[in-house]
Amino acid sequence: MSSVPKNLTRERLLALIACLLITFCMGTIHAFSTLIQNIEIQTSVGRMASSFVYSIALVNVTLAVFFGHILYRKLSPNLLISLIAILPIVGLFFSSSQSWLGWVIGYGFLFGLSSGLGYGLSLFIVSSITDRDKLGYALGLVTASYAFGAVAFSMAYPFLFSYFGFKNGYIIGLVTLTLIVMIALFCYKVSKVNIKNELNGDNQIQSKNPKISQLWFGYFLGVFAGLMAIGHAVPLIISFGGSKLTAVSAITLMTLGSAIAGIYAGWLVDRYGCKRPLLVILIINCLALIGLSTITNIHLLLVLLVTIASLYGAVIAIYPTLVNHFVGSKLSAKIYGRVFTAWGVAGLISPSLAGWLFEKNNNYGTSILFALSLSFIAVLLISKIKYTVN
């Protein structure tokens, strides 16, 4: 994918810090659970329509990652980081209209593109400057930072909304994120890391590897439950009789668990490979969903939601390294962009489907059982994957 000198420790550290700052900011898009009910009130729409804003955001995150390898070749990282900082601010002009369409464009489209571009670019840069024996841990840090952004703003948004109101609080939050991304741009410029994308003649053959479809479906099935739980955590807990304070605390713990699990999963991958940790994670996820479908105790509900969210964080941390092992570093950005579309499809279907089933049944039971069935299939699919590290 790229080549840079491996002995430039200071330069690589500054570039890594820049990437962690970017992914921290762009991960805040997953604090949407704290926005969903405010959007319903502001725009006078139902649960499914408000959930659709998040689904559109996830689709655009996916598109940005999918086409990212083209942008990485044609545009400099400095220009791309600047674009990442600007898009959410442009989106404010639309979401500030307080209309549902404004939120779809401003949050779903523009912030979604910025988030995906920031995430994909950070994975690309870190993959380019990291030695293979530390790759899992480094990419785990990137995905963890993405989750830590959701943690921080799951706490920050309720505070900002209570003191400044929903509209002004959201503006303050987004302006803060833009300033942090500009600091990241400064760090990357100072690092003077030079990344060049290199393609070889085997690209076309390798990019059509039939095992890529197995990775795609494994990813789709593996993240479905986590996306549902994160996107609907607040209303799910309230439907079980929990308070708003409990729900906000839970989403904070869920995203924190996702971040920590991402770091640990990256550490495991460097020592045991990708397949075994991934299988264990998916099996535990099935057990957690079985528990979620049967319990009625609010405290057990919180434990299981945190568990599911943490396992989701581990899955998304492992997958960039898994793809890198499959196709090699030179094709990693391109192929990961394709595989990542599975996450986007799950993001489009999962939150909206859960919202529709809730409106139809007035509970989340059917959604949980559906997610369980998909997670079980993911275990079977991943268990059949065979590969050698390229």
Sequence and secondary structure as in RCSB ss.txt:
>XXXX:A:sequence
MSSVPKNLTRERLLALIACLLITFCMGTIHAFSTLIQNIEIQTSVGRMASSFVYSIALVNVTLAVFFGHILYRKL
SPNLLISLIAILPIVGLFFSSSQSWLGWVIGYGFLFGLSSGLGYGLSLFIVSSITDRDKLGYALGLVTASYAFGA
VAFSMAYPFLFSYFGFKNGYIIGLVTLTLIVMIALFCYKVSKVNIKNELNGDNQIQSKNPKISQLWFGYFLGVFA
GLMAIGHAVPLIISFGGSKLTAVSAITLMTLGSAIAGIYAGWLVDRYGCKRPLLVILIINCLALIGLSTITNIHL
LLVLLVTIASLYGAVIAIYPTLVNHFVGSKLSAKIYGRVFTAWGVAGLISPSLAGWLFEKNNNYGTSILFALSLS
FIAVLLISKIKYTVN
>XXXX:A:secstr
 B   TT HHHHHHHHHHHHHHHHHHGGGGGGGGTHHHHHHHHT  HHHHHHHHHHHHHHHHHHHHHHHHHHHHS
 HHHHHHHHHHHHHHHHHHHTT SHHHHIIIIIIIIHHHHHHHHHHHHHHHHHHS GGGHHHHHHHHHHHHHHHH
HHHHHHHHHHHHHH HHHHHHHHHHHHHHHHHHHHHHHHHHT    B   TTHHHHHT THHHHHHHHHHHHHHH
HHHHHHTHHHHHHHTT  HHHHHHHHHHHHHHHHHHHHHHHHHHHHH SHHHHHHHHHHHHHHHHHHHH   HHH
HHHHHHHHHHHHHHHHHHHHHHHHHHH HHHHHHHHHHHTHHHHHHHHHHHHHHHHHHHHHSSSHHHHHHHHHHH
HHHHHHHHT      
